[in-house]
Amino acid sequence: MREATREREFREFAEARQRHLRRSAYLLCGDWHEAQDLTQTTLMKLYAAWGRVRRDGNVEAYARTILTRTFIDQYRRRGWLVEAVEEVPEPPGGQGPTPELRLVLQAALMRLPPRYRAVLVLRFWEDWSVEETARALRVTTGTVKSQTARGLAQLRRLVEQETVEVSGR
């Protein structure tokens, strides 16, 4: 692939998908600045492999895989550093939960362990299959299923807890 064509194709992809990647990164990490850093790291890694990825096909899935693995690797190195969020992203079109429920869900999602959070974001926000999620996280489909179930159960408990605390105030 000629260098100019490679540059143009990558730039087009990055411009078209950067906003969506950043939104997914935000759901994973809960901080817009960190999400921007995570997105840029993802795009740098994607650029390094662009020729091969472009030939293989599914660039979008590869980018999401890089994003998710980079997020998990950062949390492994840093430990568990979770901060409260001030801004919640809007859902992509259509009727979503009420603003209050979105805040509760976002807060609860940020309290989940990074691995559960990654599985839930890929499965339900990105609408990936169990198999796609397993490939992205380099785990078995059984692990994805069990982490999905445990993550959802923990998310439900946290939402119920938060709802009781909010209504009790």
C-alpha positions in Angstrom: 0.0 0.0 0.0 1.5 3.4 -1.0 2.3 5.7 2.0 -0.1 8.5 0.8 -3.0 6.1 0.4 -2.2 4.5 3.8 -2.2 8.0 5.4 -5.4 9.1 3.8 -7.3 5.9 4.7 -6.1 6.0 8.3 -7.0 9.7 8.6 -10.5 9.1 7.2 -11.1 6.2 9.6 -9.7 8.2 12.6 -11.8 11.3 11.8 -15.0 9.2 11.3 -14.6 7.0 14.4 -12.7 9.0 16.9 -15.8 10.4 18.6 -17.4 7.0 19.0 -14.1 5.5 20.3 -13.8 8.3 22.8 -17.4 7.7 24.0 -16.6 4.0 24.5 -13.4 4.9 26.3 -15.3 7.2 28.6 -17.7 4.4 29.5 -14.7 2.3 30.4 -12.8 4.8 32.4 -15.3 7.5 33.5 -13.1 10.5 32.8 -13.1 12.5 29.6 -9.5 13.4 29.7 -8.4 9.9 30.4 -10.8 8.8 27.6 -9.1 11.1 25.2 -5.7 9.7 26.2 -7.0 6.2 25.8 -8.5 7.0 22.4 -5.2 8.6 21.2 -3.2 5.6 22.4 -5.6 3.3 20.6 -5.3 5.3 17.4 -1.5 5.2 17.6 -1.4 1.5 18.1 -3.9 1.1 15.2 -1.8 3.2 13.0 1.2 1.1 13.7 -0.7 -2.0 12.4 -2.8 -0.2 9.8 -1.5 -2.0 6.7 -2.2 -5.5 8.2 -5.5 -4.5 9.8 -6.8 -2.9 6.7 -6.0 -6.0 4.6 -7.6 -8.3 7.2 -10.9 -6.5 7.2 -12.7 -5.5 10.3 -10.9 -2.4 11.3 -13.7 -1.3 13.7 -13.5 -4.5 15.8 -9.7 -4.3 15.9 -9.8 -0.7 17.1 -12.3 -1.6 19.9 -10.1 -4.6 20.9 -7.1 -2.3 21.2 -9.2 0.2 23.2 -10.4 -2.4 25.6 -7.1 -4.1 26.1 -5.3 -0.8 26.6 -7.8 0.1 29.2 -7.5 -3.1 31.1 -3.6 -3.0 30.9 -3.6 0.5 32.3 -5.7 -0.5 35.3 -3.5 -3.6 35.9 -0.5 -1.3 36.1 -2.1 1.5 38.1 -4.3 -0.6 40.4 -7.9 0.4 41.2 -8.1 4.2 40.8 -11.8 5.2 40.3 -13.1 8.8 40.4 -16.6 10.1 40.5 -17.8 11.6 37.2 -19.2 15.0 36.6 -20.6 14.6 33.1 -22.5 11.7 31.7 -22.6 11.1 27.9 -25.9 11.1 26.1 -27.2 7.8 24.7 -26.9 7.4 20.9 -30.3 8.5 19.8 -33.7 7.2 20.7 -35.3 7.1 24.1 -32.9 6.2 26.9 -33.1 6.1 30.6 -34.1 9.3 32.5 -31.2 11.7 33.4 -31.4 10.6 37.0 -31.1 6.9 36.1 -28.3 7.6 33.7 -26.3 9.2 36.6 -27.0 6.3 38.9 -26.0 3.8 36.2 -22.8 5.7 35.4 -21.8 5.9 39.0 -22.6 2.2 39.5 -20.6 1.3 36.4 -17.6 3.2 37.6 -17.7 1.2 40.8 -17.4 -2.2 39.0 -14.0 -3.8 38.6 -12.4 -2.9 35.3 -12.9 -6.4 33.8 -16.6 -6.5 34.5 -16.9 -3.0 33.2 -15.1 -3.9 30.0 -17.3 -6.9 29.5 -20.5 -5.0 30.1 -19.5 -2.1 27.8 -18.6 -4.4 25.0 -21.6 -6.6 25.3 -24.3 -4.0 25.9 -23.0 -0.6 24.8 -21.1 -1.9 21.8 -23.6 -4.7 21.2 -20.8 -7.3 20.7 -21.5 -11.0 20.8 -20.1 -13.2 23.5 -17.6 -14.6 20.9 -16.4 -11.1 19.8 -16.0 -10.0 23.4 -14.1 -13.2 24.2 -11.7 -12.6 21.3 -11.2 -8.9 22.3 -10.4 -9.7 25.9 -8.5 -12.9 25.1 -10.7 -15.0 27.4 -13.0 -17.9 26.8 -16.7 -17.5 26.0 -17.5 -19.1 29.3 -15.5 -16.4 31.1 -17.4 -13.7 29.2 -20.7 -15.3 30.2 -19.8 -15.6 33.8 -18.3 -12.1 34.0 -21.4 -10.7 32.3 -23.7 -12.4 34.8 -21.6 -11.3 37.8 -21.1 -7.8 36.4 -24.8 -7.4 35.8 -25.7 -8.7 39.3 -23.2 -6.4 40.9 -24.4 -3.5 38.8 -28.0 -4.2 39.8 -27.0 -4.3 43.5 -25.1 -1.0 43.2 -28.0 0.7 41.3 -30.5 -0.5 43.9 -28.2 0.7 46.7 -27.8 4.1 45.0 -31.6 4.4 44.4 -32.3 3.6 48.0 -29.7 6.2 49.2 -31.0 8.9 46.8 -34.7 8.3 47.7 -33.8 8.1 51.4 -32.2 11.6 51.4 
